[in-house]
Amino acid sequence: MTIQVKSLSECIQSVIAINGRELIIGTPLGIGKPNPLLNAIWAKAKTESDLNLEIFTALSLQVPKGKSLLERNFLKPFTDRIFGEDYPDLDYIQDVIGNNIPDNMKLTEFYMQSGKMLRSGTAQKNYTSSNYTHAARDMLDKGLNVVMQMVAVKQTPAGPVYSLSCNTDLTLDIVDICKRKGVKKPCMVAMVNPNLPFMGGNAQVDDGFFDVILDDESLYSKPFATPRASINTIDYNIGLLASSLIKDGGTMQVGIGSLGDALIYATKLRHQENQEYLKLINGLQIKEKFHSIIDSVGSLSVFDKGLYAASEMFVEGFAHLFDAGILKRRVYPDAQIQALINQGVVTENVQKNIIEILLQNNVLDEFITKKQMQRLQHLGILKDDLQMVKLRNKNYIQDCEGKKYDTDLFHYEHIKAIQENCLGKQLKHGSVLHGAFFLGSPWFYQWLHKLDDNKRDLFQMTAVSQVNELYGGEALDRVQRINARFINTCMKVDLMGAAASDTLDNNQVVSGVGGQYNFVAMAHTLEESRSILMLRSTHKEKASNIVWKYPYCTIPRHLRDIVITEYGIADLRGQSDEECAKRMICITDSRFQEELRATAVKYNKLDSNWEIPKRFLSNTLENLESNYRPFKQDGYFPAYPFGSDFTEIELTIIKALTYLKANTKTIVAKIKLIVKAYMNTPKEEYKPYLERMGLTNPQTTEEKITQKLFKYALKETTR
């Protein structure tokens, strides 16, 4: 029986009453965490040493605060607008950063907000390295006895219906593992928040799914949102290159961030303005340099058939592809029917001779059983109102008017009668996306809220094991995920094709493995599918991200496939070590090419007579920017192609703050800039910018110096 509670204290009392004072709590990654509830249980454990608490989670998100006066003054009004002034930040994050957790408590993550926990000994020591698909298993192996999750709600005449919304990923896997093993599932605790988008399908559950439901209006808050990032020339060229490798009628997976956004922009351009897209591809010499892999792996045409998405993360970009008419290839929950759709034998509009087609292709037996009838009804091939009845020990299909149709398909007149009277009009339960979690901007959440039921059902949230692996449903996955392009980002790639995506060379974890390994391995398993790893060729324009060797890898060299930098595409699959070295050097920043070539020669991985082709000797940012300049002047490749969460005033301020950050990295540099600011005080008032930053009337010495620096930076960046 589900316990309904109205306060945090009641909820915690109920959880302790069910589980005792040894709590191992699993809570979703990203935005599905019930922050107020986690804060309350965290605070209780800090004051009650006999309450043993471990929280196992991933991607604990924190509202940015800023370190300097300028950063704080800029961020506070912005975050209040995006998150709401009363957004409940996670209290445990500061305790983890400060290494200030009592002995009776522990916080374990298998994926961390990128780069945020590098200096936290607590986070680094307690990090658990797990594939996303293994996280549910690892949680249960630790003795998980509570799952706490924020859920969406929909009021119906029959009462409230709940949705796991943004995080079906691990919750469904945890329940499924317990069911398979025949063990009791953990105590399931829901905290209701109507501001979460309601998702149907596997995400929709009844109240009996939960042991405790907390519904307190005072705890409702906006979901955590990620502001849309700006896209620079480097990102755009990587995205443009990747867009040329996507097959019409195929499958797509992509992650969050500016590289993913650049790919989405280029993919839209390819479909909506194909002639201009081709001019860009030719003008930037992409087709000339990489015609071989584009012709064999990709395409430059519009998306007539469209794409289907199988992506652990339902990123905002898929919403843009859906609106653009690209994300439109529907897949259906039946392997045999889907295979026939792929072959063009069955269409989404139910054909008048569909029963004959299914018989000819061994999808139906010669007698339609009740189970087969229900299968065909679920898919929309047969009408919903049909029933199976038995008359004189023989099965008949009966319609709503009582007319009966013989299920014996040995006789053509029986087939004809069913086809004339019992067929539906269109296939049902098609999906354009399967995802395990979502995270995005406020615009994205509103887009999800506004979807009507029919469109929302096209986006199916499900267990991460279903999305990231083939096991358990391989026959269906293979026919749904045709011509897949699994596109991810990484940090470093060595000349042999091994990639590091989550950890530094000193074993400090930047983020986590997540699902990247799964998708790379799956690309090698699925026919006509490819893994594409995108990375910027340099780190802060000073060090090469293409290296001879790196002491850690997320993706081993034997799974090498396609790598893309801003300088090109390297197809490594099935190639020799020497050929991989050649192709990787060709997409490296030219400042580092010769050193890599010489090292590969030294260790017998490259013939000493090999020379870098001339067309790749000009891999510089200056040349790239020069090549892009005329296209940007024509209106292509804007900094914020999908709109910005910042106002125009804020965008101008960001340029000034970026200038200050670049020119005050050391104390000496900062002093020099202060002197310049005082000696070159701008005449402009910059009133709206000063008002936005709370610097119109500085009082303290720090505020006065900051105002001078800020005005000087505005002068330098708005000329």
N, C-alpha and C positions, 0 to 999 in steps of 0.2 A: 504494500500500500504506500502510495506517495505521500510524503509529508509536505504540506504547503506552509511556508513561513513568510513573515512580513518584515523581518529584521535580521541584521547580520548576526547579532548575538543568538537569536533563536536558531539560525542556520548552523552556527558553529556548535551549539549545544547538541543539536540533532546529530551532527556528524560524529562528535565525540561519543555520544550515547550509542551509536551504531558500531563504531570502530575502536573505541577506547582511546588511550592517550599516546598511542604509537601511530603517527599518521605519515604515510608516504603518499603524497598528493601529486597526481599528474594533471597538468593543465596545458591547454593548446599553445602552439607557437603563434606569434603574431598577435592579431587583434581579438582573438577569441578568449583571452584571459578575463576572468571576472575580477578586475583589479581591486575594487573595494573589499570583496570577500577575502582575497589573498592578503591584502593589507591587514585586515582584521585578524586573521588567523596567525599571521606573522607577528603582529604586535602582542597577541596573547602568548605565543610561545616565548617571546623575549622576556616576558614578565613572570612566566610560570616554567621554571626549569625542569619540572617533571613531565612537561608536555614535549615529547620528542617529535620533531617536524622535519621532514625532507620534502622539498618541492622539486620535481623533475619536469623540465620544460625545455623550450627553445625560443630563440628570437624574442627576448624581453625588450620591448620598445620603450623608449624614454623621450618625453618632450624635450627638445633642445633648449638649453638655458643660456648658453653663451658665457664666456670667461671674462672678457673685457667689458668696460662700460658701454662701448659702442655696440658690441654684440648683444648684450643684455637689453639695451634700449631698442635695438632693432627687432629682436626676437619676441619680446613679451607681447606687444600688440598683435604681431603676426600669429603667434601660437594661440593667443586668446581667441582670435578670429577662426582659426582652423580647428582647434581642439575644444574650444569652449573654456571660459575662465575657470570652471570648476572640474576640469578633466582630472581624474584620479590617477596620478602617476604611481608606478609600482615602488613601494617603499624599500623592497629588498635590493633594488639595484644599487642604491647608495651604500648599503651595508656591504654588498659584494665588492664594489669599487674601493671602499675604504677598508676592506678586509676586517670587517667588524661584525662577525656572526658568532653568537654564543655556541657553546659546545653541544647543546641539545638541538641545534638547527643546522640545516644544510641546504644549499641551492645547487642543483646540478643541471647543466644545459648540454644539449647535443648540437646546438647551432646558436651562435651568438651574433648580435647586431654587429655588422662588419667593422672591425677595428676598435670597438668600444671597450674591450676588456683586455687589451694587450698588457696593461700595467697592473692588473688585478691578480695577485697571487691566488686568491680564493677561486676566481673564475677559471684560471688556467689549471689549477690542480684538480678541480672538480669537473672539468670538461670530460664528457663521455663521447668518444669517437664512434658514431653509429651512422650507417646509412639510414636515411629517412624511413625506409621500409622496415628496418630492424628496430626502430625506436620503441614501438609498442611492445614488442617482445622483451626488450631490455628493461622497460618500465615494469612489466609484470614479473620479470626475474628478480627485480629488486624488492618485490613484495608489495607492489602498488595496491593500496586498498581504498583510495578515493580518487575520483576524477571530478574536477571542478571546471565548469565551462560556462561562458556567456552564450545565451541563446536568443534567437528571435522568436516572436510570437505572432500568431494571426488569430483573430477572434472570429469564430464561426457560430452558426445557430446551435451546433452541438457542443459548443464550449471552445476553449482555447486549444490551438494546435501549435506545436513548437517546432523550431528548425535549428539544426546545428549550424546553419548559415555558413559562415566563413571558415569553419574548421570541422569538416567531416573526417579529415585526414587520419588522425590516430584514434579518435574516439570509436569509430566503426571497427577499426582493426582490433582494438582492445576487446571490445564486446565479442567479435568474431573468434578471436583466439580462445577466449574463455569458453565460448560455446563449443568449439571443436574439442577442447580438452576436457569438457564436462566439469569445469570448476566454476565456482561462484564469481560473478563479475564484481569489480570494485563498486563501492558506493558511488552512485552517479548523482552529482549535484549540479543543478542548473541555476544560473542567475539571469533573470529575464531582462532584456534590453530591447524595446521595440525599435530603437534606432538602427539596429543591425538589419540588413536586408534579409527578407524571408526567402529561402531557397527551398524548392520542393524535391521530389525524387527521394534518393537515399538520405538526404539531409532532413527530411520531414519525419518527425517522431511524435508519438502520442505521449501524454503525461506519464503513462506507466513505464516509460523508458527510464525515468529518473526516480531516485529514492527520495530526494529532497529538491523542492523548487522554491527558490527565493524570488519573490516579486515585490520590490519596494520602489515606488516611483521616484523617491529621492535619490536612488542610485542610478537612474537612467543617465547616460552620457553619450556624447558623440563617439563613434568608433575612432580609434587612432588612425590618422591619415598621413600619408607621405606626400609632401608637396611635389609637383611635377618638376623634374630637373631640366636644366638647360642642356642643349646638345651642341657640341662644338664640331669643328671640321673633321677632326680625327674620328669621332664617333660616327659622323655621317658617312664617311667613306667606308668604314667597317660595315655599317648597316646596309649601304648600297651594294657592296660586294656580296654580302650574305643574301640579300634579296634576289640575286641572280641565280641562286642555287635551289630555290623553292619550286617544286613541281606543281602545276595545276592539277587538282584532283587528289592532292596529297594530304599529309598530316604535318602539324607544326607544334613545336614546343619552344617556348622562349621565357627568359627570366625578366626580373625587374631591373630598372636602371636606364641610364641614358643610352647605352648600347642597344638595349632592347627597343627603346623608343625610336632610335634612329632606324632600326630594321623595320619597324611598323610603318614609319613615315615613308621609307623607300618602297615598301610593298604596296602601300596605298597608291603611291605615285605610279608605280608600274601598272596598276589596274585602271586607275581613273584618268591618267594622262599618259597613255602608253607611248605616244610619239615623242613627247617631251622627255619621258624616261629614257627612251632609246638614244635621244640626243645626248643626254647626260652620260649614259654608259659609253657611248662612242667618244664624246668630247673629253671624258676623263680617262680614255684609253683602257677602260676595263675590258671591253670585248676583245680588243687587240691583244692584250697581254694574257688573258685567261679564257680565251674562246674554247679551248679544249675541254676544260672542266665544266664550263657553263653549258656547252653543247651536250656533254655526256651525263651530267648530274642535274643541271638546272634548266631554266627557261627564262625568256624575257617577255613572254606573251601575257595577255590579260588572263584573269582567272575565270574561265567560262564555267568549269565544274565547281570551282571554289575549294576551300580548305576546311579541314576538320582539325580541332585542337585536342591533343592529349597532353596536358601540362600539369605538373604537380601544383603550380601556382597559376591561378586564373588572374593574369595581369590585366591592367587597364587597356593595354594595347589590343587585346582581343575584342573589347567593346568597340574600338575604332574600326577594326577589320570587319566586324559584324555590320556596323552602320554603313560601311563602304561596299557591302555586298560581296566581300571576299570570304569571310568565315560563314560558309553556307552549305558545305557538303555535310549532309546528315548521315549519321551511321545508326544502325538499328541493332537491337539486342538479340540477334539471332544469327549465328555464324553462317548457316546455309543460305539464308535469305540475303545476307550481306554479300556473300561471295557472288551470288547471282546478280546483285545490283552492280558490283564491281565489273562483272563481265558484260553488263548491258543487257542481260537476259530478262531481268525484272526491273520495272520502273517504279518510282515512288507513287505514281498514279496507278491504282490497281487495274491491271489489264483484264479485259473481258474473258480471256482464255487462261487466266492465272492458274486455275486448278490443273489444267492440262500441262502447263509449263512446269509446275511443281512435281507432277507425276513423272514427266519425262526426265527430270533432273534428280529423281530419287529423294525428293524432300518429303513427299507424302507416300504412305503405304496405300494399298488398294482398298483398304477400308479406313474411313475416317473415325478415329476413336474420340472419346470425350476429351482426352488430353490434347490431341491434335487440333480439335476444334477450338479449344481454349487458347492454344498457341496462336492459331490464325486470327482469332478475335483480338488477342492482345496486340498483334501487329497491324490490325486494321484490314486484313485481307477478307475476313468474314465480318458481317454485321454484329454489333454488340448484343442485339436483342434475341439472338438465336439461342435455343436450348437443345440439349441432347435428351431424347426420350426413348424409352424402350417399349416396343410393341411386339407381342408374340415372340419374345426372346431375340428381337432384332433391333438395332439402334437406328434411329432416324434423327435428322436435324429438323427442328420445328421452329417456325417463325412466329412473330407476335400475333399473327392472324390464325394460328393453329395449323397452318399448312405444313405438311411433312415432306422431307426429301431424303431419299434413300442414300445411305452412306457407302454403299457398295460401288466402288469406282471401276469395277470391271466392265460396266455397261456405260456406253457413251451417253445414253439418254439421262442417266443419273448425274453425270458430270455436267451436262448441258443445263439441267434443271437448277443445279446449285449455282452455276455461273450466271444464270439469268435472273436468279431471285435472291441470292444470299450474299453477294459480294459487297464489301465496303467500297469506298471511293478512293481513299488515300491511305498509305502506310502511316502507322502511328508509332509514337514513342521514339522518334528520331532525335538525335542529339548532335549539336555542332561542336560541343566541348564537354570534356570530362576533366574536372579539376579536383584537387584535394584541399586547397585553401586559397583565400584571396586577401589581397591587401592593396590599397591604392589611395587615390586622392579623394577629397570630398565629392568632386564631380562624378567619380566612378561609383561611389556608394549611392548617389542620387540616381544615376543611370540604372543601377540595379533595382532600386526602389520603384522606378517608373515603368519597368517592364510589365507588360500584361502577362497573364498566366500562361498563354500559349508560347510566347517568346521566352519567358523565364524557364519553361520546361526544356528548352533547347540546351540550357546550360546546367549540366548535371554535376553536382558536387558529390564526391564519393570517397571511399577509403584510399589512402595513399598507396596501399599495396596493389590496388586495381590499376591505378594510373601509372605507377613507376615500374611495374614488373609485368611479365607475361604469365608467371606461374598462377595456376588456378583458373585461368580463363584464356589459355593460349590460343585456342582455335578461333575464338571471337576476336581477340586482340589482333591476331595476324591479318584478318580480313578487314578490320576497321582501320588499322594503322598502316595503310599502304603509302609507299613513297614518303616515309617520314623524314623530317628534318628536325633533329633534336639540337637546339641552338642554345649554348650556354657560354658564360664568360669564365675566364681564368686569369691568374696573376702572372705566371711564368710558364714558358714552354722550352724544353731543351731541344737541341738539334736532332735528337732521335725521336721526338714527338711525345715524350712524357710531359704531363702538365701538372702544375701546382695551382690549386684554386682556393685553398682554405688555411694554409699554415705557412709560417715563415721558415727560413733555413735554420733557425734556432729552436724549432718545435713549438714556438708560441702560436696559438690558434687565433686566426683573424676572424673566422666565421664558423665554418663547419662543412662537412662533406655534403650534407643534404641529400638531394637525389641525383646529383650529377653523375656519379659512377653508374647508377642504374640506367640512366638514359644513354650514356656512351655504350655500355654493354648491350643494351637493347638495340641500338643502331646497328651493331655488328650481327645481331641475331635475326633481325627482320630483313627480308629481301628488299632490295632497292631502297634501303634507308641509310641515312648518313648522320654521323655526329659532327657538329660544327662547333668548334671552340673559338670564341672571339676574344682578342686581347689587344690593348694598346701596345705598340712596339717598345715604348720606353716608360720608365717610372719617373714622373716629374721631369721628363725631358732630359734626364741626366744619366740614367743607367738603362741598359737594354733589358727588356723583358724576354727577349730571345737569348738563351744562355747555352753555354757548352754543357754544363751539368748543374743540377740543383739537388741538395741532399734530401728533399722530400717530394713526393708526388701524390697527387690525388688520382690521376689517371696514368696507369703504367704505359710504357712504350708499346707493348703488344696490343693495346687498344687504340693506337694512334689512328687518326682519321683525317678530318679537314681542320686546318687552322687558318684563321683570318686575322691579319693586322690591317692597319690603315694603308699598308703598302701592297697588299695583295692576298691571294689565296694559295695555300700550300696543301695539295692533296697527298697525304702520306699513306693512305691505306694500301697495304700490300706492296709497298716500295722497300727497296733495300736501304740499309743505313746510309749509304753514300748518297742515294737519291734524296732521302729525307733531309740530309744535311744541306744539299744544294738548294732544295726548295725552301727550307727555312731561312737560309741566308738571304735568299732573294726577297723575302718579305720583312727583312730586318732593317732598321734605321741604318743608313749608309755609314754613319760614324763608327759602327760596331761590326760591320761586315768583315773587314779584313782580319781583325783579331779572331773572329769565329772561324773564318776560313783556315787561317794558319793553325789554329788549335786542332781542328778536324784533320788536317794534313798530318800534324805531329803524331796523332794517335791512330793513324792508319785508317781513318774513316772517310778520307777524301783524297782523290788523286791530286798530286802536287801540281799537275799541269792544268787543272780546272780553273777557269777564270769566271768571275761573276759577270753575267750578261750585261751589256752596256745599258740596256733599258731599265735595269734595277740599281744602277749606280747613283741614281739621283733621288733616292728615297730620303727626302728631307721634309720637315714640316713647312719650310719656306716654299718649296715647290708645290706642296699639296695645297697650301693656302692660296698660292698664285693661281693654280688650276681651278680652284673653287670660286675665286672672286667674281668672275663674270656671271656665274650661275646664281650666286647670292644677290648680285645686283639686279637680276631678273626676278627676284622674289622667292627663289627656292632656298631650302635649307635655313629656315628661320631658327632663332635660338629656342623658341618655345612653340613648336609646331602644333601642339594640341591645347594651346592656351596656358596661361600661367596663373598660379595661385597668389602671385604677388601683384600689387598695384603698379602703375607706371612710375609713381614716385619711389616705390620700394625697389623697382628694377634699377633705377638710376642710383639709388643708395647702395645697392649690391655692388655695382661697378666701383664705387668709391671705396667701399669696405674691402673689396678684393685688391684694389691698388694699395691700400694701407697695409694689408696683411703681407703682400709681396715685398713691401719696402720697409718693414719694421721687424724683420725676422731676428735681428740681433739688437742688443742695447745700443751699440754704436750707430747702427743704421737708423734706429728710432730717434736718437738724439739729433742726427744730421737732418732728418725729416722735420723734426720740431723746429730746428733753426730755420730751415727753408720756409716752413709755414709761417713763422713770425716775420720773416724778412719779406715775404711775398704774400701778404694778406690780400685775398681777393676783394675786389670792390663789390661784387655781387652779394646780394643779401641771402639768397638761397633759403628764403623764409619757409616754404612748405617742407623742405627737407629737414631743416632744423626743428620745425614743429613736430614732424614725425619722429625725430630722434630725441625729443625732449631736451634740446640744447639751445633753445632760444634765449634763455636767461641763465647762463651757467653761474653757479655759486662757488663751488669748491675749486681749488687749484687743478685737481684732476679734470673736472668738467671744463674748465677754461682751456686747458691744453688740448683736451679731446676735441673741443669745438674748433680750435685753430687747425688741428690736423684734419678734421673732417671737411672743413671748408676748402682747405688746400687740395684735398683728394677730389672733391667735387669739381674744382677748377681744372684739375689735370685730366679728369675723365669725361667732362662734358664739353670740352672745347670742340 
